[in-house]
């Protein structure tokens, strides 16, 4: 998982709003995402994710930064189902698994949504693809 670990800057996002509508994200959260999208248009360097795989603990840590400030910090045990709280405050079960040194697979299920996806690193690029309730969003990142 060494190729997935690192800091990644968002460079492109596709179908994000439709995806969040499909998984029934809260209106408050969608408003915050719209503000972040407007900020991203003004400052493409504003959004960075840091992924850290700890092999000894079997965990994946994900830290989201907006304009250098940590906004969300989550750690999940890989290979088992974990209770989590989504970014918009809903309870869910999340399962992360390692498909290869460069690919993590995710399954998340909450009361009125289900998401399947993956994060895959290829060289200095990372692709995050998530499909929720039949709608797919893809985010593209580059290594910082």
NORKA-V957193 format. One record per residue. N is the residue number from 1. D_LAST is the distance of its C-alpha to the last C-alpha in whole Angstrom. Layout:
# NORKA-V957193
n:N d_last:D_LAST
n:N d_last:D_LAST
This chain:
# NORKA-V957193
n:1 d_last:17
n:2 d_last:15
n:3 d_last:13
n:4 d_last:12
n:5 d_last:11
n:6 d_last:8
n:7 d_last:5
n:8 d_last:5
n:9 d_last:6
n:10 d_last:10
n:11 d_last:11
n:12 d_last:15
n:13 d_last:17
n:14 d_last:21
n:15 d_last:24
n:16 d_last:22
n:17 d_last:26
n:18 d_last:28
n:19 d_last:26
n:20 d_last:27
n:21 d_last:30
n:22 d_last:31
n:23 d_last:30
n:24 d_last:32
n:25 d_last:29
n:26 d_last:31
n:27 d_last:32
n:28 d_last:30
n:29 d_last:27
n:30 d_last:27
n:31 d_last:28
n:32 d_last:24
n:33 d_last:22
n:34 d_last:24
n:35 d_last:23
n:36 d_last:20
n:37 d_last:20
n:38 d_last:22
n:39 d_last:19
n:40 d_last:16
n:41 d_last:19
n:42 d_last:19
n:43 d_last:15
n:44 d_last:13
n:45 d_last:10
n:46 d_last:12
n:47 d_last:11
n:48 d_last:8
n:49 d_last:10
n:50 d_last:10
n:51 d_last:12
n:52 d_last:14
n:53 d_last:17
n:54 d_last:20
n:55 d_last:22
n:56 d_last:25
n:57 d_last:25
n:58 d_last:24
n:59 d_last:22
n:60 d_last:19
n:61 d_last:17
n:62 d_last:15
n:63 d_last:14
n:64 d_last:14
n:65 d_last:13
n:66 d_last:14
n:67 d_last:14
n:68 d_last:13
n:69 d_last:16
n:70 d_last:16
n:71 d_last:18
n:72 d_last:19
n:73 d_last:18
n:74 d_last:20
n:75 d_last:21
n:76 d_last:23
n:77 d_last:25
n:78 d_last:24
n:79 d_last:27
n:80 d_last:29
n:81 d_last:30
n:82 d_last:29
n:83 d_last:30
n:84 d_last:27
n:85 d_last:27
n:86 d_last:26
n:87 d_last:23
n:88 d_last:27
n:89 d_last:29
n:90 d_last:31
n:91 d_last:31
n:92 d_last:30
n:93 d_last:30
n:94 d_last:27
n:95 d_last:27
n:96 d_last:24
n:97 d_last:24
n:98 d_last:23
n:99 d_last:24
n:100 d_last:22
n:101 d_last:19
n:102 d_last:17
n:103 d_last:18
n:104 d_last:19
n:105 d_last:22
n:106 d_last:23
n:107 d_last:27
n:108 d_last:27
n:109 d_last:31
n:110 d_last:32
n:111 d_last:36
n:112 d_last:35
n:113 d_last:32
n:114 d_last:31
n:115 d_last:27
n:116 d_last:26
n:117 d_last:23
n:118 d_last:20
n:119 d_last:16
n:120 d_last:16
n:121 d_last:13
n:122 d_last:14
n:123 d_last:12
n:124 d_last:8
n:125 d_last:10
n:126 d_last:11
n:127 d_last:14
n:128 d_last:16
n:129 d_last:20
n:130 d_last:22
n:131 d_last:26
n:132 d_last:28
n:133 d_last:32
n:134 d_last:32
n:135 d_last:29
n:136 d_last:25
n:137 d_last:22
n:138 d_last:19
n:139 d_last:15
n:140 d_last:13
n:141 d_last:9
n:142 d_last:6
n:143 d_last:4
n:144 d_last:0
